[in-house]
Amino acid sequence: MTTYASGSSDGRFDIMSEACPTRQVVNQIGSRWGLLILTALEDGTLRFNQLKIRVEGISQKVLTQNLRILERDGIVRRRAILTTPVTVEYSLTALGRELTSIISQLREWSYAHMDRIEEARAQYDAGVLSDAD
């Protein structure tokens, strides 16, 4: 295994390094669609079309691409059920459930601070300098 500059607790990875493989994972999880797909699956298994409806604004192509990446990373499980037509279900793996607990904290932080963020945006857009901490 390749060793990277210190950054992780065991010194193998450094997300600030362009070559660090953790960057790909963080980019996917932190992407607009990856985060929303994982949040949608947080409450349980969904079929593809249910997931597409739940994640408003996502195209079929983008949903498929993101699900494949998350499946490849071991975060989402795909299950094909032999029906006519084939039914496909998606759920979180144990790794995915662990990750969504962290995403849930980020979501709760966002909800709790949205008023302050909107105020900061309004001040910025108005050209007012902020002394926010």
Residue, then its C-alpha position, 0 to 999 in steps of 0.5 A: m500500500t502506498t504511504y502518504a504524508s501524515g494527516s490521518s491518525d496512522g500517517r498513511f493519508d493526507i487529504m491535502s495531497e492531490a494523490c491521496p485516495t481519500r480525496q475521491v471518497v470525500n469528493q463523492i460523499g461531499s458532492r451535492w448528489g452523493l450527500l442527498i442520496l445517502t440522506a435519502l437512504e438513511d431511513g431504509t431501502l428504496r427502489f431506484n424510482q423511489l430514490k429518484i423521486r426522493v432526491e428532487g432534481i436528480s436525473q436518471k443518468v446522474l443517479t445511476q452514476n452516483l449509485r455505482i460509485l457509492e456501491r463501488d466504495g462499499i457504502v451502498r448495496r444494490r439488490a436486483i430482484l428477479t421480477t418482470p421487469v427487474t426490481v432494483e433496491y438500494s440500501l446502506t451497508a454498515l459502512g454507509r450507516e456509519l457515514t450517515s450518522i456523520i452526515s446527520q450531524l452536518r445536516e443538523w448543524s446546517y439547520a441550526h445555523m441557517d439563519r446566521i448563514e442567510e444573514a451573513r449572505a445578505q450582508y455580503d451581498a449588500g457589501v457590508l463587512s462582517d465581524a462574525d467570529 
